[in-house]
Amino acid sequence: MLRHVLIALRSGSCLSEHDNPGEATALVLQGHVELRSGTDSWTAGTGDLLVIPPARHSLHAIEDSAVLLTIAKTG
């Protein structure tokens, strides 16, 4: 099953830490975000693609942002 979710975040807001729902990527359509997982973090801006780690993680908006989350779930 393939699922797409459009996420809009205001600057300074976040999706709190949660489990990975399956293999997933996040395409930043607009803005600038930071993906955090444990002690690791990655920043991305408009046009960048993040691979979601297979662990608990959170997403923080550095500025107003729109992100297209794509999840591939098996089973």
N, C-alpha and C positions, 0 to 999 in steps of 0.2 A: 504494500500500500504506500502510495506517495501522497504527501499532504503539504500544502503551501499555506503559510500563515503570514499576514502582513502585520507588522508590529510598529506602532508609532510611540515614540518616547520623547517627552520634553527634556530639555537640558537639566541634568542633575537627578533625573529619575532613573529607576532601574527595575529589572526583573530580578527578584531576589533569587538566591541560590536554589537550584532545583536539579532533579536527576535528568540525565540524558534520555530522551524518549525513543532513541534509535539513532541510526546514522543520520547526521544532520549538517547542514551548512546555513550560513547567514550571509546574505548579500546586502550590503549597505547601499540602499537606493538614494539616500540623502543624509547628510550629517556626519557625525563622528562618534564612534562607540568604543567601549572597552569590554572585552570578554575576559572574565576571571574564572580560574579553576584552580583551587588550592593556592599554591604560591606562584603559579604561572599567570601571566596576563598577556593579551594581545590587543592592539588598537587597530582600528580600521576606519577608513573614510569612504566617501562616496565612490562607488564602483568596486570596492574591495570585497573579496569573498573570504569568510572565515569558516574553517572546518571546526565544528563543535566537538570538543574532546569527549571521550567516552567516560565521563566522570561528572560529579556535581559541578555546576557552574552558574554564573550570573552574568547579566548583561547590563552595562551602565552607559547612559547617554552623556557624552561629554558636551554635546550641543543637541538642539532639536534634531531628531533622527527618525528615519523610516527604514526598516529592515525587513527583507523578505526571507523568512525562515522556511527551509525545505527539509522535510523529514521523510526518510525512507524506513518504514517499519515492516519487519517480516513477521510472519506467524499470524 
